[in-house]
């Protein structure tokens, strides 16, 4: 039976109260996906995540090389997951239900499957803050390696990262902040931001607002998301909603410059309301 919207939103708000390491990243990605597929039951998707976790866990792999091989065999070989290079910007690539159906998606969507499977096996894996192309990092003791879920679960060394930066940004300066661990919330936000940014590019501000509100259900302490929501609602003419979002931005702003920006935004919105 398909869950109703109220239940989905309630579960997403419950995620906001969890410490980051307790967030079930695959399950939360499916809750977000279900908001766009209201008539589709989630049970078989839960079962798929459970099966991935069991296949990884039952391997008994201990060394770093063996664990990489198991991830590649299960997710890429057996399950057939691959990056969607042909229709990369298709919104389905960021909807976890459709990613599982089609066995393809964006780097961050496939990365979430890697993270969830590794988590089920108790293997230390994190997403990385690398820009443009999402990567994960697997650790065993003092050994660690970055993995590209989009391209067959291949290993990416520092040279590979520089090549990616050169391809995507025209520069190859590998800064320390590019390979820091990303929180689970940040990974889920990155997934949703893919949908939001495409909506903005298409001029669908109502859709962008909808996605921002989803983000703020499970990650309500993000000042920049509140600021963006205030701006979008202002453009849509929903001035009271814009003011409410701007108030959140003002309250969460981490420095004086941002608080000043929030105050100016509120003043502008109030002048339009009058």
Helices and strands as residue ranges (DSSP letters): H 5-15, G 20-22, H 25-34, H 43-57, H 64-71, I 72-78, E 82-83, G 91-94, H 96-102, E 104-105, H 107-121, E 125-128, E 136-140, E 143-148, G 149-151, E 154-156, H 158-169, G 176-179, E 181-182, H 184-201, H 205-218, H 223-236, H 239-252, H 256-273
